[in-house]
Amino acid sequence: MIATQAYTNVAYGIKGLELLAKGLSPKETLNRLLMEDLGRELRQVAIMDSKKREAVFTGAGVPEWHGEAMGENYIVIGNLLAGKNVIPSIAEEFERTGGDLAWMMIKALKAGSESGGDQRGEKSAALIVVGTEKVEVKIKVDEHKAPINELIRKLEIRRR
Amino acid sequence: MKKSRTGTFSILAISPDSKLMGVAVASGSTSVGDRVPHMQSLESV
């Protein structure tokens, strides 16, 4: 799975998944994508595979605050954030909180928002969780005053 | 390519038993779910 952001180049997602499916590791995939992209210094990208192999990149031209955090089971990336606390807040909440994966991730995202989040506030959010046989959760909030709360509401509706 | 004047933060995570993996993302721009997260099923990775 891949997150491609900052001056987003969607090709990182599409082509990146193809490279992973061919058996390249996340690091090999990332290196290939960066090599072929003249705008690489504007990109922020995270890649993780089912073997928990991780690769992350933040270009020199990605706007502050930006950051990365990596753990055994997660990667956090962000840019144009309100402060340097946002990324560690997300990582700490993910490590601290319990429950199923979707809930842990959404709580982590909310912690990021509460510690400042986007410099100008959030407008959209999304959550996708896949299992071995199917897409378990796919929720999008495209435009909302409190998109993470809306994501939580939609997740809770699914579980009634 | 989309110009970014708004921020984005994302978490990619996998369950300890590797049976679930996911991306959660929030952004100051609209419809972040259409751009940032890219997923395939666990079987194909």
N, CA and C atoms of all chains as a GROMACS GRO file, in nm:
protein
  615
    1MET      N    1   0.085  -0.120   0.000
    1MET     CA    2   0.000   0.000   0.000
    1MET      C    3   0.089   0.125   0.000
    2ILE      N    4   0.031   0.230  -0.055
    2ILE     CA    5   0.111   0.350  -0.081
    2ILE      C    6   0.029   0.475  -0.045
    3ALA      N    7   0.095   0.572   0.017
    3ALA     CA    8   0.038   0.706   0.029
    3ALA      C    9   0.130   0.800  -0.047
    4THR      N   10   0.072   0.875  -0.140
    4THR     CA   11   0.150   0.972  -0.219
    4THR      C   12   0.090   1.110  -0.200
    5GLN      N   13   0.170   1.205  -0.149
    5GLN     CA   14   0.114   1.334  -0.112
    5GLN      C   15   0.215   1.448  -0.128
    6ALA      N   16   0.190   1.561  -0.067
    6ALA     CA   17   0.257   1.690  -0.092
    6ALA      C   18   0.213   1.735  -0.232
    7TYR      N   19   0.306   1.765  -0.323
    7TYR     CA   20   0.264   1.795  -0.460
    7TYR      C   21   0.236   1.660  -0.525
    8THR      N   22   0.113   1.612  -0.503
    8THR     CA   23   0.082   1.472  -0.525
    8THR      C   24   0.100   1.428  -0.670
    9ASN      N   25   0.177   1.322  -0.686
    9ASN     CA   26   0.189   1.256  -0.815
    9ASN      C   27   0.121   1.120  -0.802
   10VAL      N   28   0.001   1.110  -0.858
   10VAL     CA   29  -0.079   0.988  -0.842
   10VAL      C   30  -0.010   0.868  -0.905
   11ALA      N   31   0.077   0.892  -1.002
   11ALA     CA   32   0.150   0.781  -1.066
   11ALA      C   33   0.229   0.699  -0.964
   12TYR      N   34   0.272   0.762  -0.856
   12TYR     CA   35   0.344   0.687  -0.752
   12TYR      C   36   0.256   0.575  -0.697
   13GLY      N   37   0.127   0.601  -0.687
   13GLY     CA   38   0.036   0.500  -0.637
   13GLY      C   39   0.010   0.391  -0.740
   14ILE      N   40  -0.024   0.433  -0.860
   14ILE     CA   41  -0.063   0.337  -0.964
   14ILE      C   42   0.057   0.252  -1.005
   15LYS      N   43   0.164   0.320  -1.043
   15LYS     CA   44   0.283   0.247  -1.088
   15LYS      C   45   0.349   0.173  -0.972
   16GLY      N   46   0.345   0.235  -0.855
   16GLY     CA   47   0.405   0.173  -0.736
   16GLY      C   48   0.340   0.039  -0.703
   17LEU      N   49   0.208   0.032  -0.710
   17LEU     CA   50   0.140  -0.095  -0.682
   17LEU      C   51   0.177  -0.201  -0.785
   18GLU      N   52   0.195  -0.158  -0.910
   18GLU     CA   53   0.237  -0.253  -1.014
   18GLU      C   54   0.375  -0.310  -0.983
   19LEU      N   55   0.465  -0.224  -0.938
   19LEU     CA   56   0.601  -0.268  -0.907
   19LEU      C   57   0.601  -0.363  -0.786
   20LEU      N   58   0.520  -0.332  -0.685
   20LEU     CA   59   0.510  -0.420  -0.568
   20LEU      C   60   0.455  -0.557  -0.611
   21ALA      N   61   0.354  -0.555  -0.700
   21ALA     CA   62   0.294  -0.681  -0.746
   21ALA      C   63   0.394  -0.765  -0.824
   22LYS      N   64   0.493  -0.698  -0.885
   22LYS     CA   65   0.597  -0.772  -0.958
   22LYS      C   66   0.702  -0.831  -0.864
   23GLY      N   67   0.692  -0.796  -0.736
   23GLY     CA   68   0.784  -0.854  -0.639
   23GLY      C   69   0.892  -0.761  -0.589
   24LEU      N   70   0.893  -0.636  -0.635
   24LEU     CA   71   0.991  -0.542  -0.583
   24LEU      C   72   0.958  -0.509  -0.437
   25SER      N   73   1.058  -0.485  -0.359
   25SER     CA   74   1.036  -0.444  -0.220
   25SER      C   75   0.991  -0.298  -0.219
   26PRO      N   76   0.934  -0.255  -0.107
   26PRO     CA   77   0.899  -0.112  -0.098
   26PRO      C   78   1.016  -0.018  -0.129
   27LYS      N   79   1.135  -0.049  -0.079
   27LYS     CA   80   1.251   0.039  -0.104
   27LYS      C   81   1.288   0.040  -0.252
   28GLU      N   82   1.287  -0.078  -0.314
   28GLU     CA   83   1.316  -0.085  -0.457
   28GLU      C   84   1.211  -0.010  -0.538
   29THR      N   85   1.086  -0.027  -0.497
   29THR     CA   86   0.976   0.042  -0.566
   29THR      C   87   0.992   0.193  -0.555
   30LEU      N   88   1.019   0.240  -0.434
   30LEU     CA   89   1.035   0.383  -0.412
   30LEU      C   90   1.152   0.438  -0.493
   31ASN      N   91   1.264   0.367  -0.491
   31ASN     CA   92   1.382   0.414  -0.565
   31ASN      C   93   1.353   0.426  -0.714
   32ARG      N   94   1.280   0.327  -0.768
   32ARG     CA   95   1.245   0.330  -0.909
   32ARG      C   96   1.156   0.451  -0.941
   33LEU      N   97   1.057   0.473  -0.857
   33LEU     CA   98   0.964   0.584  -0.881
   33LEU      C   99   1.036   0.719  -0.874
   34LEU      N  100   1.123   0.733  -0.777
   34LEU     CA  101   1.195   0.860  -0.759
   34LEU      C  102   1.290   0.886  -0.876
   35MET      N  103   1.355   0.778  -0.920
   35MET     CA  104   1.451   0.790  -1.028
   35MET      C  105   1.384   0.845  -1.155
   36GLU      N  106   1.258   0.806  -1.176
   36GLU     CA  107   1.188   0.842  -1.300
   36GLU      C  108   1.112   0.975  -1.289
   37ASP      N  109   1.123   1.042  -1.175
   37ASP     CA  110   1.041   1.162  -1.151
   37ASP      C  111   1.130   1.285  -1.132
   38LEU      N  112   1.125   1.376  -1.227
   38LEU     CA  113   1.205   1.499  -1.216
   38LEU      C  114   1.154   1.589  -1.103
   39GLY      N  115   1.029   1.571  -1.065
   39GLY     CA  116   0.972   1.652  -0.956
   39GLY      C  117   0.983   1.586  -0.820
   40ARG      N  118   1.077   1.493  -0.806
   40ARG     CA  119   1.082   1.410  -0.685
   40ARG      C  120   1.095   1.490  -0.556
   41GLU      N  121   1.164   1.604  -0.563
   41GLU     CA  122   1.186   1.679  -0.439
   41GLU      C  123   1.059   1.745  -0.385
   42LEU      N  124   0.949   1.737  -0.463
   42LEU     CA  125   0.821   1.792  -0.418
   42LEU      C  126   0.729   1.684  -0.360
   43ARG      N  127   0.776   1.561  -0.359
   43ARG     CA  128   0.688   1.449  -0.322
   43ARG      C  129   0.711   1.403  -0.178
   44GLN      N  130   0.603   1.351  -0.123
   44GLN     CA  131   0.613   1.280   0.004
   44GLN      C  132   0.540   1.147  -0.014
   45VAL      N  133   0.610   1.039   0.012
   45VAL     CA  134   0.560   0.906  -0.022
   45VAL      C  135   0.591   0.807   0.090
   46ALA      N  136   0.496   0.720   0.120
   46ALA     CA  137   0.519   0.608   0.213
   46ALA      C  138   0.469   0.481   0.147
   47ILE      N  139   0.547   0.374   0.161
   47ILE     CA  140   0.511   0.244   0.104
   47ILE      C  141   0.534   0.135   0.208
   48MET      N  142   0.436   0.046   0.223
   48MET     CA  143   0.452  -0.068   0.313
   48MET      C  144   0.389  -0.190   0.246
   49ASP      N  145   0.452  -0.307   0.264
   49ASP     CA  146   0.392  -0.428   0.208
   49ASP      C  147   0.349  -0.523   0.320
   50SER      N  148   0.294  -0.637   0.280
   50SER     CA  149   0.236  -0.730   0.378
   50SER      C  150   0.344  -0.797   0.464
   51LYS      N  151   0.469  -0.786   0.421
   51LYS     CA  152   0.579  -0.838   0.504
   51LYS      C  153   0.631  -0.732   0.600
   52LYS      N  154   0.559  -0.623   0.609
   52LYS     CA  155   0.594  -0.512   0.699
   52LYS      C  156   0.725  -0.443   0.658
   53ARG      N  157   0.759  -0.456   0.531
   53ARG     CA  158   0.874  -0.381   0.481
   53ARG      C  159   0.828  -0.239   0.451
   54GLU      N  160   0.912  -0.143   0.488
   54GLU     CA  161   0.869  -0.002   0.483
   54GLU      C  162   0.968   0.082   0.403
   55ALA      N  163   0.914   0.183   0.335
   55ALA     CA  164   0.999   0.282   0.268
   55ALA      C  165   0.927   0.416   0.274
   56VAL      N  166   1.004   0.521   0.297
   56VAL     CA  167   0.943   0.654   0.309
   56VAL      C  168   1.036   0.759   0.251
   57PHE      N  169   0.976   0.863   0.193
   57PHE     CA  170   1.056   0.970   0.132
   57PHE      C  171   0.984   1.103   0.148
   58THR      N  172   1.058   1.205   0.188
   58THR     CA  173   1.008   1.342   0.188
   58THR      C  174   1.109   1.427   0.111
   59GLY      N  175   1.068   1.484  -0.001
   59GLY     CA  176   1.159   1.564  -0.083
   59GLY      C  177   1.197   1.695  -0.016
   60ALA      N  178   1.309   1.751  -0.061
   60ALA     CA  179   1.361   1.875  -0.002
   60ALA      C  180   1.267   1.993  -0.024
   61GLY      N  181   1.180   1.984  -0.124
   61GLY     CA  182   1.089   2.095  -0.154
   61GLY      C  183   0.951   2.083  -0.090
   62VAL      N  184   0.933   1.981  -0.007
   62VAL     CA  185   0.803   1.961   0.059
   62VAL      C  186   0.788   2.063   0.173
   63PRO      N  187   0.674   2.134   0.177
   63PRO     CA  188   0.661   2.244   0.273
   63PRO      C  189   0.652   2.201   0.421
   64GLU      N  190   0.710   2.282   0.506
   64GLU     CA  191   0.704   2.265   0.652
   64GLU      C  192   0.563   2.298   0.703
   65TRP      N  193   0.531   2.253   0.828
   65TRP     CA  194   0.608   2.146   0.890
   65TRP      C  195   0.582   2.017   0.818
   66HIS      N  196   0.686   1.939   0.802
   66HIS     CA  197   0.664   1.805   0.748
   66HIS      C  198   0.738   1.708   0.837
   67GLY      N  199   0.703   1.581   0.825
   67GLY     CA  200   0.771   1.482   0.906
   67GLY      C  201   0.733   1.342   0.870
   68GLU      N  202   0.805   1.250   0.932
   68GLU     CA  203   0.785   1.107   0.912
   68GLU      C  204   0.805   1.038   1.046
   69ALA      N  205   0.731   0.930   1.069
   69ALA     CA  206   0.757   0.844   1.184
   69ALA      C  207   0.733   0.701   1.138
   70MET      N  208   0.820   0.612   1.184
   70MET     CA  209   0.805   0.472   1.144
   70MET      C  210   0.812   0.382   1.266
   71GLY      N  211   0.724   0.282   1.270
   71GLY     CA  212   0.730   0.180   1.373
   71GLY      C  213   0.727   0.044   1.307
   72GLU      N  214   0.722  -0.060   1.387
   72GLU     CA  215   0.723  -0.195   1.332
   72GLU      C  216   0.600  -0.219   1.243
   73ASN      N  217   0.487  -0.158   1.283
   73ASN     CA  218   0.360  -0.185   1.214
   73ASN      C  219   0.300  -0.062   1.146
   74TYR      N  220   0.374   0.046   1.138
   74TYR     CA  221   0.311   0.166   1.082
   74TYR      C  222   0.414   0.264   1.025
   75ILE      N  223   0.363   0.352   0.938
   75ILE     CA  224   0.438   0.470   0.893
   75ILE      C  225   0.343   0.589   0.901
   76VAL      N  226   0.391   0.701   0.950
   76VAL     CA  227   0.316   0.826   0.949
   76VAL      C  228   0.393   0.927   0.865
   77ILE      N  229   0.324   0.997   0.775
   77ILE     CA  230   0.386   1.107   0.702
   77ILE      C  231   0.290   1.225   0.700
   78GLY      N  232   0.346   1.346   0.694
   78GLY     CA  233   0.261   1.464   0.684
   78GLY      C  234   0.339   1.584   0.636
   79ASN      N  235   0.265   1.680   0.578
   79ASN     CA  236   0.329   1.803   0.531
   79ASN      C  237   0.233   1.920   0.545
   80LEU      N  238   0.289   2.038   0.544
   80LEU     CA  239   0.213   2.162   0.566
   80LEU      C  240   0.130   2.153   0.694
   81LEU      N  241   0.194   2.103   0.797
   81LEU     CA  242   0.126   2.083   0.925
   81LEU      C  243   0.140   2.207   1.012
   82ALA      N  244   0.054   2.213   1.115
   82ALA     CA  245   0.053   2.329   1.203
   82ALA      C  246   0.178   2.335   1.293
   83GLY      N  247   0.241   2.224   1.316
   83GLY     CA  248   0.358   2.223   1.403
   83GLY      C  249   0.429   2.089   1.401
   84LYS      N  250   0.541   2.087   1.472
   84LYS     CA  251   0.622   1.965   1.470
   84LYS      C  252   0.564   1.854   1.557
   85ASN      N  253   0.460   1.885   1.636
   85ASN     CA  254   0.401   1.783   1.724
   85ASN      C  255   0.308   1.687   1.652
   86VAL      N  256   0.262   1.726   1.535
   86VAL     CA  257   0.152   1.651   1.471
   86VAL      C  258   0.192   1.506   1.442
   87ILE      N  259   0.307   1.489   1.380
   87ILE     CA  260   0.349   1.353   1.342
   87ILE      C  261   0.371   1.265   1.466
   88PRO      N  262   0.449   1.310   1.565
   88PRO     CA  263   0.463   1.225   1.684
   88PRO      C  264   0.332   1.198   1.756
   89SER      N  265   0.239   1.293   1.753
   89SER     CA  266   0.109   1.270   1.816
   89SER      C  267   0.036   1.154   1.751
   90ILE      N  268   0.041   1.148   1.620
   90ILE     CA  269  -0.026   1.040   1.546
   90ILE      C  270   0.039   0.906   1.582
   91ALA      N  271   0.172   0.903   1.579
   91ALA     CA  272   0.244   0.778   1.607
   91ALA      C  273   0.219   0.732   1.750
   92GLU      N  274   0.224   0.825   1.845
   92GLU     CA  275   0.206   0.788   1.986
   92GLU      C  276   0.065   0.735   2.011
   93GLU      N  277  -0.034   0.800   1.949
   93GLU     CA  278  -0.172   0.755   1.970
   93GLU      C  279  -0.192   0.616   1.911
   94PHE      N  280  -0.132   0.591   1.794
   94PHE     CA  281  -0.145   0.458   1.733
   94PHE      C  282  -0.083   0.352   1.824
   95GLU      N  283   0.030   0.383   1.883
   95GLU     CA  284   0.097   0.285   1.969
   95GLU      C  285   0.024   0.265   2.101
   96ARG      N  286  -0.043   0.372   2.146
   96ARG     CA  287  -0.106   0.368   2.278
   96ARG      C  288  -0.245   0.304   2.273
   97THR      N  289  -0.318   0.330   2.165
   97THR     CA  290  -0.459   0.295   2.162
   97THR      C  291  -0.478   0.147   2.129
   98GLY      N  292  -0.592   0.094   2.173
   98GLY     CA  293  -0.623  -0.046   2.143
   98GLY      C  294  -0.737  -0.057   2.044
   99GLY      N  295  -0.787  -0.179   2.028
   99GLY     CA  296  -0.899  -0.202   1.939
   99GLY      C  297  -0.854  -0.259   1.806
  100ASP      N  298  -0.946  -0.261   1.711
  100ASP     CA  299  -0.910  -0.316   1.580
  100ASP      C  300  -0.834  -0.211   1.500
  101LEU      N  301  -0.778  -0.256   1.389
  101LEU     CA  302  -0.687  -0.170   1.312
  101LEU      C  303  -0.755  -0.041   1.264
  102ALA      N  304  -0.878  -0.053   1.213
  102ALA     CA  305  -0.947   0.066   1.161
  102ALA      C  306  -0.962   0.171   1.271
  103TRP      N  307  -1.002   0.124   1.387
  103TRP     CA  308  -1.024   0.216   1.499
  103TRP      C  309  -0.893   0.278   1.546
  104MET      N  310  -0.789   0.198   1.554
  104MET     CA  311  -0.658   0.250   1.596
  104MET      C  312  -0.609   0.360   1.500
  105MET      N  313  -0.630   0.336   1.372
  105MET     CA  314  -0.581   0.432   1.273
  105MET      C  315  -0.660   0.563   1.278
  106ILE      N  316  -0.790   0.549   1.297
  106ILE     CA  317  -0.875   0.667   1.297
  106ILE      C  318  -0.850   0.751   1.423
  107LYS      N  319  -0.825   0.682   1.534
  107LYS     CA  320  -0.790   0.753   1.658
  107LYS      C  321  -0.657   0.827   1.642
  108ALA      N  322  -0.566   0.763   1.574
  108ALA     CA  323  -0.435   0.826   1.550
  108ALA      C  324  -0.451   0.951   1.463
  109LEU      N  325  -0.535   0.938   1.361
  109LEU     CA  326  -0.560   1.053   1.273
  109LEU      C  327  -0.623   1.169   1.352
  110LYS      N  328  -0.715   1.134   1.439
  110LYS     CA  329  -0.781   1.237   1.520
  110LYS      C  330  -0.681   1.306   1.613
  111ALA      N  331  -0.589   1.229   1.668
  111ALA     CA  332  -0.485   1.287   1.754
  111ALA      C  333  -0.401   1.386   1.674
  112GLY      N  334  -0.377   1.354   1.549
  112GLY     CA  335  -0.302   1.445   1.462
  112GLY      C  336  -0.375   1.575   1.441
  113SER      N  337  -0.505   1.566   1.421
  113SER     CA  338  -0.587   1.686   1.403
  113SER      C  339  -0.589   1.770   1.530
  114GLU      N  340  -0.602   1.702   1.644
  114GLU     CA  341  -0.611   1.773   1.772
  114GLU      C  342  -0.480   1.838   1.812
  115SER      N  343  -0.370   1.792   1.757
  115SER     CA  344  -0.242   1.857   1.787
  115SER      C  345  -0.206   1.960   1.680
  116GLY      N  346  -0.304   1.999   1.601
  116GLY     CA  347  -0.283   2.106   1.503
  116GLY      C  348  -0.321   2.068   1.362
  117GLY      N  349  -0.286   1.946   1.325
  117GLY     CA  350  -0.322   1.895   1.193
  117GLY      C  351  -0.272   1.982   1.079
  118ASP      N  352  -0.354   1.990   0.976
  118ASP     CA  353  -0.325   2.077   0.864
  118ASP      C  354  -0.321   2.222   0.912
  119GLN      N  355  -0.229   2.298   0.857
  119GLN     CA  356  -0.216   2.440   0.897
  119GLN      C  357  -0.348   2.516   0.887
  120ARG      N  358  -0.430   2.479   0.790
  120ARG     CA  359  -0.557   2.551   0.770
  120ARG      C  360  -0.678   2.466   0.804
  121GLY      N  361  -0.656   2.359   0.876
  121GLY     CA  362  -0.766   2.272   0.913
  121GLY      C  363  -0.795   2.169   0.806
  122GLU      N  364  -0.866   2.063   0.844
  122GLU     CA  365  -0.892   1.955   0.749
  122GLU      C  366  -1.027   1.974   0.682
  123LYS      N  367  -1.035   1.928   0.559
  123LYS     CA  368  -1.157   1.936   0.481
  123LYS      C  369  -1.204   1.798   0.433
  124SER      N  370  -1.111   1.706   0.418
  124SER     CA  371  -1.149   1.572   0.372
  124SER      C  372  -1.066   1.467   0.443
  125ALA      N  373  -1.116   1.344   0.439
  125ALA     CA  374  -1.046   1.234   0.503
  125ALA      C  375  -1.090   1.104   0.438
  126ALA      N  376  -1.013   1.000   0.460
  126ALA     CA  377  -1.048   0.869   0.404
  126ALA      C  378  -0.984   0.759   0.487
  127LEU      N  379  -1.048   0.644   0.486
  127LEU     CA  380  -0.997   0.526   0.556
  127LEU      C  381  -1.021   0.404   0.468
  128ILE      N  382  -0.916   0.331   0.440
  128ILE     CA  383  -0.930   0.206   0.365
  128ILE      C  384  -0.856   0.097   0.443
  129VAL      N  385  -0.924  -0.015   0.468
  129VAL     CA  386  -0.860  -0.130   0.530
  129VAL      C  387  -0.889  -0.252   0.444
  130VAL      N  388  -0.785  -0.325   0.408
  130VAL     CA  389  -0.803  -0.447   0.330
  130VAL      C  390  -0.759  -0.568   0.411
  131GLY      N  391  -0.826  -0.680   0.384
  131GLY     CA  392  -0.789  -0.807   0.446
  131GLY      C  393  -0.735  -0.901   0.340
  132THR      N  394  -0.726  -1.028   0.375
  132THR     CA  395  -0.669  -1.124   0.280
  132THR      C  396  -0.767  -1.156   0.168
  133GLU      N  397  -0.895  -1.138   0.192
  133GLU     CA  398  -0.992  -1.176   0.089
  133GLU      C  399  -1.074  -1.061   0.034
  134LYS      N  400  -1.081  -0.950   0.107
  134LYS     CA  401  -1.166  -0.842   0.058
  134LYS      C  402  -1.129  -0.708   0.121
  135VAL      N  403  -1.191  -0.605   0.066
  135VAL     CA  404  -1.179  -0.473   0.126
  135VAL      C  405  -1.270  -0.469   0.248
  136GLU      N  406  -1.213  -0.452   0.365
  136GLU     CA  407  -1.290  -0.457   0.489
  136GLU      C  408  -1.362  -0.325   0.516
  137VAL      N  409  -1.294  -0.216   0.491
  137VAL     CA  410  -1.351  -0.083   0.516
  137VAL      C  411  -1.304   0.010   0.406
  138LYS      N  412  -1.396   0.088   0.352
  138LYS     CA  413  -1.355   0.193   0.258
  138LYS      C  414  -1.452   0.310   0.279
  139ILE      N  415  -1.404   0.412   0.346
  139ILE     CA  416  -1.489   0.527   0.379
  139ILE      C  417  -1.419   0.654   0.331
  140LYS      N  418  -1.494   0.736   0.260
  140LYS     CA  419  -1.440   0.864   0.214
  140LYS      C  420  -1.529   0.977   0.265
  141VAL      N  421  -1.467   1.083   0.308
  141VAL     CA  422  -1.539   1.207   0.339
  141VAL      C  423  -1.474   1.314   0.251
  142ASP      N  424  -1.546   1.360   0.151
  142ASP     CA  425  -1.483   1.445   0.049
  142ASP      C  426  -1.479   1.593   0.086
  143GLU      N  427  -1.580   1.639   0.158
  143GLU     CA  428  -1.580   1.781   0.198
  143GLU      C  429  -1.666   1.795   0.322
  144HIS      N  430  -1.603   1.835   0.432
  144HIS     CA  431  -1.674   1.840   0.559
  144HIS      C  432  -1.598   1.932   0.654
  145LYS      N  433  -1.671   1.998   0.744
  145LYS     CA  434  -1.606   2.088   0.840
  145LYS      C  435  -1.522   2.010   0.942
  146ALA      N  436  -1.565   1.889   0.973
  146ALA     CA  437  -1.490   1.805   1.067
  146ALA      C  438  -1.479   1.664   1.007
  147PRO      N  439  -1.396   1.650   0.905
  147PRO     CA  440  -1.397   1.525   0.828
  147PRO      C  441  -1.358   1.400   0.908
  148ILE      N  442  -1.270   1.417   1.007
  148ILE     CA  443  -1.229   1.298   1.083
  148ILE      C  444  -1.343   1.251   1.173
  149ASN      N  445  -1.416   1.346   1.234
  149ASN     CA  446  -1.534   1.308   1.312
  149ASN      C  447  -1.638   1.241   1.223
  150GLU      N  448  -1.652   1.290   1.102
  150GLU     CA  449  -1.746   1.230   1.008
  150GLU      C  450  -1.703   1.089   0.969
  151LEU      N  451  -1.573   1.072   0.956
  151LEU     CA  452  -1.518   0.938   0.929
  151LEU      C  453  -1.553   0.843   1.044
  152ILE      N  454  -1.538   0.891   1.166
  152ILE     CA  455  -1.570   0.810   1.284
  152ILE      C  456  -1.718   0.775   1.284
  153ARG      N  457  -1.804   0.874   1.253
  153ARG     CA  458  -1.948   0.850   1.250
  153ARG      C  459  -1.983   0.742   1.147
  154LYS      N  460  -1.921   0.753   1.031
  154LYS     CA  461  -1.950   0.655   0.926
  154LYS      C  462  -1.898   0.516   0.962
  155LEU      N  463  -1.786   0.512   1.030
  155LEU     CA  464  -1.732   0.382   1.074
  155LEU      C  465  -1.825   0.318   1.177
  156GLU      N  466  -1.877   0.401   1.266
  156GLU     CA  467  -1.968   0.348   1.369
  156GLU      C  468  -2.099   0.299   1.308
  157ILE      N  469  -2.150   0.369   1.207
  157ILE     CA  470  -2.273   0.324   1.139
  157ILE      C  471  -2.255   0.184   1.082
  158ARG      N  472  -2.138   0.160   1.023
  158ARG     CA  473  -2.111   0.028   0.964
  158ARG      C  474  -2.116  -0.083   1.067
  159ARG      N  475  -2.090  -0.047   1.192
  159ARG     CA  476  -2.075  -0.150   1.295
  159ARG      C  477  -2.202  -0.175   1.375
  160ARG      N  478  -2.309  -0.103   1.344
  160ARG     CA  479  -2.432  -0.123   1.419
  160ARG      C  480  -2.492  -0.260   1.388
  161MET      N  481  -0.071   1.602  -1.176
  161MET     CA  482  -0.013   1.662  -1.056
  161MET      C  483  -0.105   1.772  -1.003
  162LYS      N  484  -0.117   1.776  -0.871
  162LYS     CA  485  -0.202   1.877  -0.810
  162LYS      C  486  -0.117   1.967  -0.722
  163LYS      N  487  -0.134   2.096  -0.738
  163LYS     CA  488  -0.061   2.190  -0.653
  163LYS      C  489  -0.111   2.179  -0.509
  164SER      N  490  -0.021   2.182  -0.417
  164SER     CA  491  -0.058   2.166  -0.278
  164SER      C  492  -0.038   2.295  -0.201
  165ARG      N  493  -0.148   2.356  -0.160
  165ARG     CA  494  -0.137   2.469  -0.067
  165ARG      C  495  -0.197   2.429   0.066
  166THR      N  496  -0.238   2.307   0.073
  166THR     CA  497  -0.296   2.254   0.195
  166THR      C  498  -0.219   2.130   0.236
  167GLY      N  499  -0.224   2.104   0.364
  167GLY     CA  500  -0.146   1.993   0.416
  167GLY      C  501  -0.219   1.861   0.411
  168THR      N  502  -0.144   1.758   0.437
  168THR     CA  503  -0.199   1.622   0.439
  168THR      C  504  -0.123   1.542   0.543
  169PHE      N  505  -0.194   1.459   0.619
  169PHE     CA  506  -0.124   1.362   0.704
  169PHE      C  507  -0.189   1.226   0.692
  170SER      N  508  -0.103   1.125   0.692
  170SER     CA  509  -0.146   0.988   0.664
  170SER      C  510  -0.080   0.891   0.759
  171ILE      N  511  -0.152   0.783   0.787
  171ILE     CA  512  -0.090   0.670   0.855
  171ILE      C  513  -0.116   0.543   0.775
  172LEU      N  514  -0.010   0.467   0.750
  172LEU     CA  515  -0.020   0.335   0.690
  172LEU      C  516   0.007   0.237   0.803
  173ALA      N  517  -0.076   0.132   0.814
  173ALA     CA  518  -0.055   0.040   0.926
  173ALA      C  519  -0.096  -0.101   0.888
  174ILE      N  520  -0.038  -0.196   0.960
  174ILE     CA  521  -0.069  -0.338   0.939
  174ILE      C  522  -0.091  -0.402   1.075
  175SER      N  523  -0.184  -0.495   1.082
  175SER     CA  524  -0.212  -0.560   1.211
  175SER      C  525  -0.094  -0.652   1.246
  176PRO      N  526  -0.074  -0.676   1.376
  176PRO     CA  527   0.041  -0.759   1.417
  176PRO      C  528   0.041  -0.896   1.350
  177ASP      N  529  -0.079  -0.953   1.322
  177ASP     CA  530  -0.085  -1.085   1.256
  177ASP      C  531  -0.081  -1.074   1.104
  178SER      N  532  -0.064  -0.952   1.052
  178SER     CA  533  -0.052  -0.926   0.908
  178SER      C  534  -0.177  -0.965   0.829
  179LYS      N  535  -0.291  -0.974   0.895
  179LYS     CA  536  -0.414  -1.011   0.823
  179LYS      C  537  -0.495  -0.891   0.776
  180LEU      N  538  -0.462  -0.775   0.827
  180LEU     CA  539  -0.529  -0.652   0.784
  180LEU      C  540  -0.424  -0.544   0.763
  181MET      N  541  -0.443  -0.462   0.661
  181MET     CA  542  -0.359  -0.344   0.650
  181MET      C  543  -0.443  -0.228   0.595
  182GLY      N  544  -0.400  -0.106   0.629
  182GLY     CA  545  -0.483   0.006   0.589
  182GLY      C  546  -0.410   0.138   0.583
  183VAL      N  547  -0.480   0.232   0.522
  183VAL     CA  548  -0.434   0.371   0.515
  183VAL      C  549  -0.545   0.461   0.569
  184ALA      N  550  -0.510   0.555   0.654
  184ALA     CA  551  -0.602   0.660   0.696
  184ALA      C  552  -0.536   0.793   0.666
  185VAL      N  553  -0.613   0.887   0.612
  185VAL     CA  554  -0.554   1.013   0.566
  185VAL      C  555  -0.652   1.128   0.588
  186ALA      N  556  -0.598   1.245   0.618
  186ALA     CA  557  -0.680   1.366   0.628
  186ALA      C  558  -0.605   1.480   0.559
  187SER      N  559  -0.681   1.575   0.503
  187SER     CA  560  -0.618   1.684   0.428
  187SER      C  561  -0.701   1.810   0.434
  188GLY      N  562  -0.634   1.921   0.413
  188GLY     CA  563  -0.704   2.049   0.403
  188GLY      C  564  -0.768   2.071   0.268
  189SER      N  565  -0.737   1.984   0.172
  189SER     CA  566  -0.802   1.994   0.041
  189SER      C  567  -0.916   1.894   0.033
  190THR      N  568  -0.997   1.904  -0.069
  190THR     CA  569  -1.113   1.815  -0.082
  190THR      C  570  -1.072   1.679  -0.138
  191SER      N  571  -1.154   1.582  -0.111
  191SER     CA  572  -1.147   1.449  -0.176
  191SER      C  573  -1.010   1.385  -0.171
  192VAL      N  574  -0.947   1.390  -0.055
  192VAL     CA  575  -0.812   1.334  -0.043
  192VAL      C  576  -0.811   1.184  -0.071
  193GLY      N  577  -0.924   1.119  -0.045
  193GLY     CA  578  -0.931   0.975  -0.067
  193GLY      C  579  -0.915   0.933  -0.212
  194ASP      N  580  -0.935   1.029  -0.304
  194ASP     CA  581  -0.919   0.998  -0.446
  194ASP      C  582  -0.775   1.009  -0.493
  195ARG      N  583  -0.688   1.067  -0.412
  195ARG     CA  584  -0.552   1.093  -0.459
  195ARG      C  585  -0.443   1.019  -0.382
  196VAL      N  586  -0.453   1.024  -0.252
  196VAL     CA  587  -0.339   0.984  -0.169
  196VAL      C  588  -0.328   0.833  -0.145
  197PRO      N  589  -0.435   0.766  -0.099
  197PRO     CA  590  -0.418   0.624  -0.066
  197PRO      C  591  -0.430   0.533  -0.188
  198HIS      N  592  -0.341   0.438  -0.198
  198HIS     CA  593  -0.344   0.339  -0.305
  198HIS      C  594  -0.323   0.201  -0.242
  199MET      N  595  -0.422   0.116  -0.261
  199MET     CA  596  -0.420  -0.014  -0.193
  199MET      C  597  -0.442  -0.127  -0.292
  200GLN      N  598  -0.378  -0.240  -0.261
  200GLN     CA  599  -0.418  -0.363  -0.328
  200GLN      C  600  -0.454  -0.462  -0.218
  201SER      N  601  -0.512  -0.575  -0.256
  201SER     CA  602  -0.546  -0.674  -0.155
  201SER      C  603  -0.417  -0.734  -0.099
  202LEU      N  604  -0.427  -0.791   0.020
  202LEU     CA  605  -0.308  -0.847   0.084
  202LEU      C  606  -0.250  -0.963   0.004
  203GLU      N  607  -0.334  -1.036  -0.067
  203GLU     CA  608  -0.286  -1.153  -0.140
  203GLU      C  609  -0.184  -1.119  -0.248
  204SER      N  610  -0.203  -1.002  -0.309
  204SER     CA  611  -0.119  -0.971  -0.425
  204SER      C  612   0.010  -0.901  -0.389
  205VAL      N  613   0.036  -0.883  -0.262
  205VAL     CA  614   0.162  -0.816  -0.225
  205VAL      C  615   0.260  -0.911  -0.161
   0.00000   0.00000   0.00000
